[in-house]
């Protein structure tokens, strides 16, 4: 889904595309297909959250100058999660999942 973004980044002096970016873009579909092949259902869900940070006003050209562009450009406010349906593996309340997330901070340069 983000491959077009990576292509545009490749033509940008400020960003650039990398093999790591393309591998990360392929990870989502591969996670889905792998689960469907292994369990015939999805048990691990990638999720995304965002919060506004103090960094975007420092570099609005690079990190965004409004909420929509900040969600896409300000990596400082992004967190990527993997949420596991534990009840699909062991006896566990269906409504309670376990999640691990990863985010970064102080990324104000390209």
Residue pairs with C-beta under 8 A, 6 or more apart in sequence:
1 25
1 28
2 25
3 22
3 25
5 72
6 17
6 21
6 22
6 25
7 17
9 15
9 16
9 17
9 21
10 16
10 17
14 62
14 110
15 110
16 110
28 46
31 44
31 46
32 42
35 41
35 42
35 43
35 44
36 42
39 88
41 88
43 84
43 85
43 88
43 89
44 82
44 83
44 84
44 85
45 82
45 83
45 84
45 85
45 97
46 80
46 81
46 82
46 83
47 80
47 81
47 82
47 83
47 99
48 78
48 79
48 80
48 81
49 78
49 79
49 81
49 101
50 70
50 71
50 77
50 78
50 79
51 77
52 67
52 70
52 74
52 77
53 70
53 74
53 76
53 77
53 105
55 63
55 74
55 76
55 106
55 107
55 108
56 63
56 64
56 65
56 70
56 73
56 74
56 76
56 77
58 108
59 108
59 109
62 73
62 108
62 109
62 110
63 70
63 73
63 74
63 76
63 108
64 70
64 71
64 72
64 73
64 74
70 77
71 77
71 78
75 104
75 107
76 103
76 104
76 105
76 106
76 107
76 108
77 103
78 103
78 104
79 101
79 102
79 103
80 101
80 102
80 103
81 99
81 100
81 101
81 102
82 99
82 100
82 101
83 97
83 98
83 99
84 97
84 98
84 99
85 94
85 97
86 92
86 96
86 97
86 98
87 93
87 94
87 96
